[in-house]
Amino acid sequence: MSLSKRWIMPWSEGSSLQFRWEVFNVPNATRFNVETVTRSLTDSPQTFGNYNGLLTSPRVMQFALRYEY
């Protein structure tokens, strides 16, 4: 998802300034990796059945400022 705004510079018709905000994984959804489940009962009982990995990356945001002439 992205949001952008462009301003035309008053001193030149060909110049503009653009601001962009981009967001990846907007809902911050989590998908667990099934292959990383702790299946051993010899480990601590509190860790049995816990997921140790994710298939998705966390939410990432980036900003950009661009001047065109």
mmCIF file of the N, C-alpha and C atoms, coordinates in Angstrom:
data_MODEL
# 
_entry.id   MODEL 
# 
loop_
_atom_site.group_PDB 
_atom_site.id 
_atom_site.type_symbol 
_atom_site.label_atom_id 
_atom_site.label_alt_id 
_atom_site.label_comp_id 
_atom_site.label_asym_id 
_atom_site.label_entity_id 
_atom_site.label_seq_id 
_atom_site.pdbx_PDB_ins_code 
_atom_site.Cartn_x 
_atom_site.Cartn_y 
_atom_site.Cartn_z 
_atom_site.occupancy 
_atom_site.B_iso_or_equiv 
_atom_site.pdbx_formal_charge 
_atom_site.auth_seq_id 
_atom_site.auth_comp_id 
_atom_site.auth_asym_id 
_atom_site.auth_atom_id 
_atom_site.pdbx_PDB_model_num 
ATOM 1   N N  . MET A 1 1  ? 0.850  -1.154  0.000   1.00 0.00 ? 1  MET A N  1 
ATOM 2   C CA . MET A 1 1  ? 0.000  0.000   0.000   1.00 0.00 ? 1  MET A CA 1 
ATOM 3   C C  . MET A 1 1  ? 0.903  1.226   0.000   1.00 0.00 ? 1  MET A C  1 
ATOM 4   N N  . SER A 1 2  ? 0.494  2.250   -0.739  1.00 0.00 ? 2  SER A N  1 
ATOM 5   C CA . SER A 1 2  ? 1.321  3.457   -0.781  1.00 0.00 ? 2  SER A CA 1 
ATOM 6   C C  . SER A 1 2  ? 0.442  4.697   -0.805  1.00 0.00 ? 2  SER A C  1 
ATOM 7   N N  . LEU A 1 3  ? 1.063  5.783   -0.407  1.00 0.00 ? 3  LEU A N  1 
ATOM 8   C CA . LEU A 1 3  ? 0.413  7.087   -0.393  1.00 0.00 ? 3  LEU A CA 1 
ATOM 9   C C  . LEU A 1 3  ? 1.447  8.075   -0.903  1.00 0.00 ? 3  LEU A C  1 
ATOM 10  N N  . SER A 1 4  ? 1.025  8.943   -1.851  1.00 0.00 ? 4  SER A N  1 
ATOM 11  C CA . SER A 1 4  ? 1.985  9.893   -2.395  1.00 0.00 ? 4  SER A CA 1 
ATOM 12  C C  . SER A 1 4  ? 1.322  11.241  -2.635  1.00 0.00 ? 4  SER A C  1 
ATOM 13  N N  . LYS A 1 5  ? 2.152  12.275  -2.657  1.00 0.00 ? 5  LYS A N  1 
ATOM 14  C CA . LYS A 1 5  ? 1.692  13.634  -2.896  1.00 0.00 ? 5  LYS A CA 1 
ATOM 15  C C  . LYS A 1 5  ? 2.766  14.342  -3.707  1.00 0.00 ? 5  LYS A C  1 
ATOM 16  N N  . ARG A 1 6  ? 2.338  15.077  -4.751  1.00 0.00 ? 6  ARG A N  1 
ATOM 17  C CA . ARG A 1 6  ? 3.258  15.816  -5.602  1.00 0.00 ? 6  ARG A CA 1 
ATOM 18  C C  . ARG A 1 6  ? 2.902  17.293  -5.556  1.00 0.00 ? 6  ARG A C  1 
ATOM 19  N N  . TRP A 1 7  ? 3.936  18.127  -5.365  1.00 0.00 ? 7  TRP A N  1 
ATOM 20  C CA . TRP A 1 7  ? 3.765  19.578  -5.374  1.00 0.00 ? 7  TRP A CA 1 
ATOM 21  C C  . TRP A 1 7  ? 4.534  20.138  -6.560  1.00 0.00 ? 7  TRP A C  1 
ATOM 22  N N  . ILE A 1 8  ? 3.888  21.004  -7.334  1.00 0.00 ? 8  ILE A N  1 
ATOM 23  C CA . ILE A 1 8  ? 4.551  21.711  -8.425  1.00 0.00 ? 8  ILE A CA 1 
ATOM 24  C C  . ILE A 1 8  ? 5.250  22.932  -7.822  1.00 0.00 ? 8  ILE A C  1 
ATOM 25  N N  . MET A 1 9  ? 6.528  23.100  -8.158  1.00 0.00 ? 9  MET A N  1 
ATOM 26  C CA . MET A 1 9  ? 7.298  24.214  -7.609  1.00 0.00 ? 9  MET A CA 1 
ATOM 27  C C  . MET A 1 9  ? 6.903  25.524  -8.302  1.00 0.00 ? 9  MET A C  1 
ATOM 28  N N  . PRO A 1 10 ? 6.715  26.589  -7.535  1.00 0.00 ? 10 PRO A N  1 
ATOM 29  C CA . PRO A 1 10 ? 6.227  27.846  -8.113  1.00 0.00 ? 10 PRO A CA 1 
ATOM 30  C C  . PRO A 1 10 ? 7.259  28.558  -8.993  1.00 0.00 ? 10 PRO A C  1 
ATOM 31  N N  . TRP A 1 11 ? 8.557  28.300  -8.831  1.00 0.00 ? 11 TRP A N  1 
ATOM 32  C CA . TRP A 1 11 ? 9.571  29.026  -9.589  1.00 0.00 ? 11 TRP A CA 1 
ATOM 33  C C  . TRP A 1 11 ? 9.852  28.412  -10.956 1.00 0.00 ? 11 TRP A C  1 
ATOM 34  N N  . SER A 1 12 ? 9.351  27.180  -11.197 1.00 0.00 ? 12 SER A N  1 
ATOM 35  C CA . SER A 1 12 ? 9.578  26.541  -12.488 1.00 0.00 ? 12 SER A CA 1 
ATOM 36  C C  . SER A 1 12 ? 8.451  25.566  -12.771 1.00 0.00 ? 12 SER A C  1 
ATOM 37  N N  . GLU A 1 13 ? 7.918  25.612  -13.999 1.00 0.00 ? 13 GLU A N  1 
ATOM 38  C CA . GLU A 1 13 ? 6.810  24.706  -14.340 1.00 0.00 ? 13 GLU A CA 1 
ATOM 39  C C  . GLU A 1 13 ? 7.258  23.258  -14.438 1.00 0.00 ? 13 GLU A C  1 
ATOM 40  N N  . GLY A 1 14 ? 8.516  23.035  -14.759 1.00 0.00 ? 14 GLY A N  1 
ATOM 41  C CA . GLY A 1 14 ? 9.000  21.666  -14.925 1.00 0.00 ? 14 GLY A CA 1 
ATOM 42  C C  . GLY A 1 14 ? 9.480  21.021  -13.642 1.00 0.00 ? 14 GLY A C  1 
ATOM 43  N N  . SER A 1 15 ? 9.543  21.759  -12.559 1.00 0.00 ? 15 SER A N  1 
ATOM 44  C CA . SER A 1 15 ? 10.045 21.215  -11.291 1.00 0.00 ? 15 SER A CA 1 
ATOM 45  C C  . SER A 1 15 ? 8.892  20.774  -10.399 1.00 0.00 ? 15 SER A C  1 
ATOM 46  N N  . SER A 1 16 ? 9.122  19.668  -9.715  1.00 0.00 ? 16 SER A N  1 
ATOM 47  C CA . SER A 1 16 ? 8.117  19.187  -8.762  1.00 0.00 ? 16 SER A CA 1 
ATOM 48  C C  . SER A 1 16 ? 8.810  18.436  -7.634  1.00 0.00 ? 16 SER A C  1 
ATOM 49  N N  . LEU A 1 17 ? 8.118  18.334  -6.532  1.00 0.00 ? 17 LEU A N  1 
ATOM 50  C CA . LEU A 1 17 ? 8.593  17.615  -5.360  1.00 0.00 ? 17 LEU A CA 1 
ATOM 51  C C  . LEU A 1 17 ? 7.558  16.548  -5.016  1.00 0.00 ? 17 LEU A C  1 
ATOM 52  N N  . GLN A 1 18 ? 8.010  15.325  -4.879  1.00 0.00 ? 18 GLN A N  1 
ATOM 53  C CA . GLN A 1 18 ? 7.085  14.217  -4.594  1.00 0.00 ? 18 GLN A CA 1 
ATOM 54  C C  . GLN A 1 18 ? 7.488  13.559  -3.279  1.00 0.00 ? 18 GLN A C  1 
ATOM 55  N N  . PHE A 1 19 ? 6.496  13.300  -2.425  1.00 0.00 ? 19 PHE A N  1 
ATOM 56  C CA . PHE A 1 19 ? 6.672  12.580  -1.169  1.00 0.00 ? 19 PHE A CA 1 
ATOM 57  C C  . PHE A 1 19 ? 5.908  11.271  -1.269  1.00 0.00 ? 19 PHE A C  1 
ATOM 58  N N  . ARG A 1 20 ? 6.561  10.144  -0.935  1.00 0.00 ? 20 ARG A N  1 
ATOM 59  C CA . ARG A 1 20 ? 5.909  8.832   -0.977  1.00 0.00 ? 20 ARG A CA 1 
ATOM 60  C C  . ARG A 1 20 ? 6.089  8.108   0.346   1.00 0.00 ? 20 ARG A C  1 
ATOM 61  N N  . TRP A 1 21 ? 5.037  7.400   0.737   1.00 0.00 ? 21 TRP A N  1 
ATOM 62  C CA . TRP A 1 21 ? 5.061  6.545   1.922   1.00 0.00 ? 21 TRP A CA 1 
ATOM 63  C C  . TRP A 1 21 ? 4.545  5.189   1.478   1.00 0.00 ? 21 TRP A C  1 
ATOM 64  N N  . GLU A 1 22 ? 5.361  4.146   1.600   1.00 0.00 ? 22 GLU A N  1 
ATOM 65  C CA . GLU A 1 22 ? 4.994  2.796   1.180   1.00 0.00 ? 22 GLU A CA 1 
ATOM 66  C C  . GLU A 1 22 ? 5.043  1.856   2.384   1.00 0.00 ? 22 GLU A C  1 
ATOM 67  N N  . VAL A 1 23 ? 4.038  0.987   2.471   1.00 0.00 ? 23 VAL A N  1 
ATOM 68  C CA . VAL A 1 23 ? 3.940  0.042   3.583   1.00 0.00 ? 23 VAL A CA 1 
ATOM 69  C C  . VAL A 1 23 ? 3.781  -1.358  3.002   1.00 0.00 ? 23 VAL A C  1 
ATOM 70  N N  . PHE A 1 24 ? 4.593  -2.282  3.485   1.00 0.00 ? 24 PHE A N  1 
ATOM 71  C CA . PHE A 1 24 ? 4.520  -3.679  3.079   1.00 0.00 ? 24 PHE A CA 1 
ATOM 72  C C  . PHE A 1 24 ? 3.984  -4.491  4.258   1.00 0.00 ? 24 PHE A C  1 
ATOM 73  N N  . ASN A 1 25 ? 3.125  -5.468  3.984   1.00 0.00 ? 25 ASN A N  1 
ATOM 74  C CA . ASN A 1 25 ? 2.446  -6.285  4.999   1.00 0.00 ? 25 ASN A CA 1 
ATOM 75  C C  . ASN A 1 25 ? 1.617  -5.375  5.917   1.00 0.00 ? 25 ASN A C  1 
ATOM 76  N N  . VAL A 1 26 ? 0.689  -4.658  5.316   1.00 0.00 ? 26 VAL A N  1 
ATOM 77  C CA . VAL A 1 26 ? -0.123 -3.662  6.025   1.00 0.00 ? 26 VAL A CA 1 
ATOM 78  C C  . VAL A 1 26 ? -0.859 -4.243  7.236   1.00 0.00 ? 26 VAL A C  1 
ATOM 79  N N  . PRO A 1 27 ? -1.572 -5.371  7.117   1.00 0.00 ? 27 PRO A N  1 
ATOM 80  C CA . PRO A 1 27 ? -2.294 -5.873  8.300   1.00 0.00 ? 27 PRO A CA 1 
ATOM 81  C C  . PRO A 1 27 ? -1.379 -6.540  9.332   1.00 0.00 ? 27 PRO A C  1 
ATOM 82  N N  . ASN A 1 28 ? -0.073 -6.627  9.008   1.00 0.00 ? 28 ASN A N  1 
ATOM 83  C CA . ASN A 1 28 ? 0.896  -7.277  9.887   1.00 0.00 ? 28 ASN A CA 1 
ATOM 84  C C  . ASN A 1 28 ? 0.469  -8.710  10.204  1.00 0.00 ? 28 ASN A C  1 
ATOM 85  N N  . ALA A 1 29 ? -0.011 -9.408  9.162   1.00 0.00 ? 29 ALA A N  1 
ATOM 86  C CA . ALA A 1 29 ? -0.470 -10.787 9.307   1.00 0.00 ? 29 ALA A CA 1 
ATOM 87  C C  . ALA A 1 29 ? 0.714  -11.710 9.584   1.00 0.00 ? 29 ALA A C  1 
ATOM 88  N N  . THR A 1 30 ? 0.495  -12.682 10.420  1.00 0.00 ? 30 THR A N  1 
ATOM 89  C CA . THR A 1 30 ? 1.547  -13.628 10.787  1.00 0.00 ? 30 THR A CA 1 
ATOM 90  C C  . THR A 1 30 ? 1.169  -15.005 10.293  1.00 0.00 ? 30 THR A C  1 
ATOM 91  N N  . ARG A 1 31 ? 2.094  -15.628 9.543   1.00 0.00 ? 31 ARG A N  1 
ATOM 92  C CA . ARG A 1 31 ? 1.919  -17.014 9.103   1.00 0.00 ? 31 ARG A CA 1 
ATOM 93  C C  . ARG A 1 31 ? 3.074  -17.807 9.695   1.00 0.00 ? 31 ARG A C  1 
ATOM 94  N N  . PHE A 1 32 ? 2.744  -18.771 10.525  1.00 0.00 ? 32 PHE A N  1 
ATOM 95  C CA . PHE A 1 32 ? 3.772  -19.562 11.200  1.00 0.00 ? 32 PHE A CA 1 
ATOM 96  C C  . PHE A 1 32 ? 4.267  -20.667 10.292  1.00 0.00 ? 32 PHE A C  1 
ATOM 97  N N  . ASN A 1 33 ? 5.542  -21.008 10.415  1.00 0.00 ? 33 ASN A N  1 
ATOM 98  C CA . ASN A 1 33 ? 6.157  -22.085 9.648   1.00 0.00 ? 33 ASN A CA 1 
ATOM 99  C C  . ASN A 1 33 ? 5.917  -23.391 10.394  1.00 0.00 ? 33 ASN A C  1 
ATOM 100 N N  . VAL A 1 34 ? 5.169  -24.291 9.781   1.00 0.00 ? 34 VAL A N  1 
ATOM 101 C CA . VAL A 1 34 ? 4.785  -25.552 10.418  1.00 0.00 ? 34 VAL A CA 1 
ATOM 102 C C  . VAL A 1 34 ? 6.000  -26.446 10.666  1.00 0.00 ? 34 VAL A C  1 
ATOM 103 N N  . GLU A 1 35 ? 7.032  -26.295 9.846   1.00 0.00 ? 35 GLU A N  1 
ATOM 104 C CA . GLU A 1 35 ? 8.209  -27.150 9.992   1.00 0.00 ? 35 GLU A CA 1 
ATOM 105 C C  . GLU A 1 35 ? 9.058  -26.799 11.210  1.00 0.00 ? 35 GLU A C  1 
ATOM 106 N N  . THR A 1 36 ? 8.786  -25.698 11.869  1.00 0.00 ? 36 THR A N  1 
ATOM 107 C CA . THR A 1 36 ? 9.598  -25.290 13.014  1.00 0.00 ? 36 THR A CA 1 
ATOM 108 C C  . THR A 1 36 ? 8.905  -25.551 14.356  1.00 0.00 ? 36 THR A C  1 
ATOM 109 N N  . VAL A 1 37 ? 7.890  -26.397 14.372  1.00 0.00 ? 37 VAL A N  1 
ATOM 110 C CA . VAL A 1 37 ? 7.186  -26.711 15.621  1.00 0.00 ? 37 VAL A CA 1 
ATOM 111 C C  . VAL A 1 37 ? 8.073  -27.592 16.497  1.00 0.00 ? 37 VAL A C  1 
ATOM 112 N N  . THR A 1 38 ? 8.131  -27.283 17.784  1.00 0.00 ? 38 THR A N  1 
ATOM 113 C CA . THR A 1 38 ? 8.881  -28.105 18.731  1.00 0.00 ? 38 THR A CA 1 
ATOM 114 C C  . THR A 1 38 ? 8.061  -29.355 19.022  1.00 0.00 ? 38 THR A C  1 
ATOM 115 N N  . ARG A 1 39 ? 8.595  -30.531 18.648  1.00 0.00 ? 39 ARG A N  1 
ATOM 116 C CA . ARG A 1 39 ? 7.851  -31.786 18.807  1.00 0.00 ? 39 ARG A CA 1 
ATOM 117 C C  . ARG A 1 39 ? 8.439  -32.687 19.886  1.00 0.00 ? 39 ARG A C  1 
ATOM 118 N N  . SER A 1 40 ? 9.567  -32.321 20.418  1.00 0.00 ? 40 SER A N  1 
ATOM 119 C CA . SER A 1 40 ? 10.265 -33.179 21.368  1.00 0.00 ? 40 SER A CA 1 
ATOM 120 C C  . SER A 1 40 ? 9.731  -32.970 22.779  1.00 0.00 ? 40 SER A C  1 
ATOM 121 N N  . LEU A 1 41 ? 9.430  -34.060 23.445  1.00 0.00 ? 41 LEU A N  1 
ATOM 122 C CA . LEU A 1 41 ? 8.994  -33.994 24.838  1.00 0.00 ? 41 LEU A CA 1 
ATOM 123 C C  . LEU A 1 41 ? 10.173 -33.974 25.798  1.00 0.00 ? 41 LEU A C  1 
ATOM 124 N N  . THR A 1 42 ? 11.388 -34.251 25.282  1.00 0.00 ? 42 THR A N  1 
ATOM 125 C CA . THR A 1 42 ? 12.564 -34.240 26.156  1.00 0.00 ? 42 THR A CA 1 
ATOM 126 C C  . THR A 1 42 ? 12.993 -32.816 26.478  1.00 0.00 ? 42 THR A C  1 
ATOM 127 N N  . ASP A 1 43 ? 12.593 -31.853 25.629  1.00 0.00 ? 43 ASP A N  1 
ATOM 128 C CA . ASP A 1 43 ? 12.879 -30.446 25.928  1.00 0.00 ? 43 ASP A CA 1 
ATOM 129 C C  . ASP A 1 43 ? 11.965 -30.008 27.068  1.00 0.00 ? 43 ASP A C  1 
ATOM 130 N N  . SER A 1 44 ? 12.078 -28.789 27.410  1.00 0.00 ? 44 SER A N  1 
ATOM 131 C CA . SER A 1 44 ? 11.220 -28.234 28.454  1.00 0.00 ? 44 SER A CA 1 
ATOM 132 C C  . SER A 1 44 ? 9.754  -28.393 28.052  1.00 0.00 ? 44 SER A C  1 
ATOM 133 N N  . PRO A 1 45 ? 8.889  -28.832 28.953  1.00 0.00 ? 45 PRO A N  1 
ATOM 134 C CA . PRO A 1 45 ? 7.474  -29.017 28.605  1.00 0.00 ? 45 PRO A CA 1 
ATOM 135 C C  . PRO A 1 45 ? 6.778  -27.720 28.195  1.00 0.00 ? 45 PRO A C  1 
ATOM 136 N N  . GLN A 1 46 ? 7.307  -26.584 28.596  1.00 0.00 ? 46 GLN A N  1 
ATOM 137 C CA . GLN A 1 46 ? 6.677  -25.324 28.230  1.00 0.00 ? 46 GLN A CA 1 
ATOM 138 C C  . GLN A 1 46 ? 6.888  -24.985 26.756  1.00 0.00 ? 46 GLN A C  1 
ATOM 139 N N  . THR A 1 47 ? 7.866  -25.608 26.084  1.00 0.00 ? 47 THR A N  1 
ATOM 140 C CA . THR A 1 47 ? 8.140  -25.290 24.683  1.00 0.00 ? 47 THR A CA 1 
ATOM 141 C C  . THR A 1 47 ? 7.512  -26.282 23.713  1.00 0.00 ? 47 THR A C  1 
ATOM 142 N N  . PHE A 1 48 ? 6.879  -27.336 24.173  1.00 0.00 ? 48 PHE A N  1 
ATOM 143 C CA . PHE A 1 48 ? 6.286  -28.321 23.275  1.00 0.00 ? 48 PHE A CA 1 
ATOM 144 C C  . PHE A 1 48 ? 5.144  -27.684 22.482  1.00 0.00 ? 48 PHE A C  1 
ATOM 145 N N  . GLY A 1 49 ? 5.211  -27.817 21.153  1.00 0.00 ? 49 GLY A N  1 
ATOM 146 C CA . GLY A 1 49 ? 4.167  -27.296 20.284  1.00 0.00 ? 49 GLY A CA 1 
ATOM 147 C C  . GLY A 1 49 ? 4.328  -25.832 19.920  1.00 0.00 ? 49 GLY A C  1 
ATOM 148 N N  . ASN A 1 50 ? 5.400  -25.183 20.344  1.00 0.00 ? 50 ASN A N  1 
ATOM 149 C CA . ASN A 1 50 ? 5.614  -23.776 19.992  1.00 0.00 ? 50 ASN A CA 1 
ATOM 150 C C  . ASN A 1 50 ? 6.224  -23.652 18.602  1.00 0.00 ? 50 ASN A C  1 
ATOM 151 N N  . TYR A 1 51 ? 5.830  -22.614 17.886  1.00 0.00 ? 51 TYR A N  1 
ATOM 152 C CA . TYR A 1 51 ? 6.415  -22.309 16.586  1.00 0.00 ? 51 TYR A CA 1 
ATOM 153 C C  . TYR A 1 51 ? 7.664  -21.464 16.792  1.00 0.00 ? 51 TYR A C  1 
ATOM 154 N N  . ASN A 1 52 ? 8.716  -21.797 16.042  1.00 0.00 ? 52 ASN A N  1 
ATOM 155 C CA . ASN A 1 52 ? 9.979  -21.074 16.180  1.00 0.00 ? 52 ASN A CA 1 
ATOM 156 C C  . ASN A 1 52 ? 10.306 -20.229 14.954  1.00 0.00 ? 52 ASN A C  1 
ATOM 157 N N  . GLY A 1 53 ? 9.465  -20.248 13.932  1.00 0.00 ? 53 GLY A N  1 
ATOM 158 C CA . GLY A 1 53 ? 9.758  -19.495 12.715  1.00 0.00 ? 53 GLY A CA 1 
ATOM 159 C C  . GLY A 1 53 ? 8.503  -18.974 12.053  1.00 0.00 ? 53 GLY A C  1 
ATOM 160 N N  . LEU A 1 54 ? 8.698  -17.986 11.193  1.00 0.00 ? 54 LEU A N  1 
ATOM 161 C CA . LEU A 1 54 ? 7.592  -17.365 10.464  1.00 0.00 ? 54 LEU A CA 1 
ATOM 162 C C  . LEU A 1 54 ? 7.830  -17.478 8.965   1.00 0.00 ? 54 LEU A C  1 
ATOM 163 N N  . LEU A 1 55 ? 6.743  -17.510 8.204   1.00 0.00 ? 55 LEU A N  1 
ATOM 164 C CA . LEU A 1 55 ? 6.831  -17.500 6.746   1.00 0.00 ? 55 LEU A CA 1 
ATOM 165 C C  . LEU A 1 55 ? 6.719  -16.084 6.188   1.00 0.00 ? 55 LEU A C  1 
ATOM 166 N N  . THR A 1 56 ? 6.260  -15.156 6.982   1.00 0.00 ? 56 THR A N  1 
ATOM 167 C CA . THR A 1 56 ? 6.080  -13.771 6.533   1.00 0.00 ? 56 THR A CA 1 
ATOM 168 C C  . THR A 1 56 ? 7.061  -12.860 7.233   1.00 0.00 ? 56 THR A C  1 
ATOM 169 N N  . SER A 1 57 ? 7.282  -11.725 6.635   1.00 0.00 ? 57 SER A N  1 
ATOM 170 C CA . SER A 1 57 ? 8.135  -10.724 7.277   1.00 0.00 ? 57 SER A CA 1 
ATOM 171 C C  . SER A 1 57 ? 7.255  -9.723  8.011   1.00 0.00 ? 57 SER A C  1 
ATOM 172 N N  . PRO A 1 58 ? 7.770  -9.059  9.023   1.00 0.00 ? 58 PRO A N  1 
ATOM 173 C CA . PRO A 1 58 ? 6.962  -8.080  9.753   1.00 0.00 ? 58 PRO A CA 1 
ATOM 174 C C  . PRO A 1 58 ? 6.676  -6.855  8.890   1.00 0.00 ? 58 PRO A C  1 
ATOM 175 N N  . ARG A 1 59 ? 5.805  -6.002  9.379   1.00 0.00 ? 59 ARG A N  1 
ATOM 176 C CA . ARG A 1 59 ? 5.444  -4.784  8.654   1.00 0.00 ? 59 ARG A CA 1 
ATOM 177 C C  . ARG A 1 59 ? 6.677  -3.914  8.438   1.00 0.00 ? 59 ARG A C  1 
ATOM 178 N N  . VAL A 1 60 ? 6.802  -3.425  7.210   1.00 0.00 ? 60 VAL A N  1 
ATOM 179 C CA . VAL A 1 60 ? 7.934  -2.575  6.838   1.00 0.00 ? 60 VAL A CA 1 
ATOM 180 C C  . VAL A 1 60 ? 7.386  -1.306  6.203   1.00 0.00 ? 60 VAL A C  1 
ATOM 181 N N  . MET A 1 61 ? 7.916  -0.146  6.602   1.00 0.00 ? 61 MET A N  1 
ATOM 182 C CA . MET A 1 61 ? 7.519  1.136   6.020   1.00 0.00 ? 61 MET A CA 1 
ATOM 183 C C  . MET A 1 61 ? 8.742  1.823   5.450   1.00 0.00 ? 61 MET A C  1 
ATOM 184 N N  . GLN A 1 62 ? 8.543  2.519   4.332   1.00 0.00 ? 62 GLN A N  1 
ATOM 185 C CA . GLN A 1 62 ? 9.627  3.317   3.773   1.00 0.00 ? 62 GLN A CA 1 
ATOM 186 C C  . GLN A 1 62 ? 9.077  4.635   3.262   1.00 0.00 ? 62 GLN A C  1 
ATOM 187 N N  . PHE A 1 63 ? 9.919  5.653   3.359   1.00 0.00 ? 63 PHE A N  1 
ATOM 188 C CA . PHE A 1 63 ? 9.553  7.000   2.929   1.00 0.00 ? 63 PHE A CA 1 
ATOM 189 C C  . PHE A 1 63 ? 10.520 7.434   1.834   1.00 0.00 ? 63 PHE A C  1 
ATOM 190 N N  . ALA A 1 64 ? 10.024 8.231   0.901   1.00 0.00 ? 64 ALA A N  1 
ATOM 191 C CA . ALA A 1 64 ? 10.871 8.738   -0.181  1.00 0.00 ? 64 ALA A CA 1 
ATOM 192 C C  . ALA A 1 64 ? 10.507 10.181  -0.473  1.00 0.00 ? 64 ALA A C  1 
ATOM 193 N N  . LEU A 1 65 ? 11.513 10.959  -0.789  1.00 0.00 ? 65 LEU A N  1 
ATOM 194 C CA . LEU A 1 65 ? 11.339 12.343  -1.197  1.00 0.00 ? 65 LEU A CA 1 
ATOM 195 C C  . LEU A 1 65 ? 12.102 12.497  -2.510  1.00 0.00 ? 65 LEU A C  1 
ATOM 196 N N  . ARG A 1 66 ? 11.389 12.948  -3.546  1.00 0.00 ? 66 ARG A N  1 
ATOM 197 C CA . ARG A 1 66 ? 11.979 13.008  -4.883  1.00 0.00 ? 66 ARG A CA 1 
ATOM 198 C C  . ARG A 1 66 ? 11.768 14.399  -5.477  1.00 0.00 ? 66 ARG A C  1 
ATOM 199 N N  . TYR A 1 67 ? 12.846 14.968  -5.980  1.00 0.00 ? 67 TYR A N  1 
ATOM 200 C CA . TYR A 1 67 ? 12.787 16.259  -6.646  1.00 0.00 ? 67 TYR A CA 1 
ATOM 201 C C  . TYR A 1 67 ? 13.037 16.037  -8.132  1.00 0.00 ? 67 TYR A C  1 
ATOM 202 N N  . GLU A 1 68 ? 12.103 16.478  -8.963  1.00 0.00 ? 68 GLU A N  1 
ATOM 203 C CA . GLU A 1 68 ? 12.241 16.339  -10.417 1.00 0.00 ? 68 GLU A CA 1 
ATOM 204 C C  . GLU A 1 68 ? 12.417 17.722  -11.030 1.00 0.00 ? 68 GLU A C  1 
ATOM 205 N N  . TYR A 1 69 ? 13.308 17.827  -11.985 1.00 0.00 ? 69 TYR A N  1 
ATOM 206 C CA . TYR A 1 69 ? 13.533 19.093  -12.674 1.00 0.00 ? 69 TYR A CA 1 
ATOM 207 C C  . TYR A 1 69 ? 13.631 18.901  -14.162 1.00 0.00 ? 69 TYR A C  1 
# 
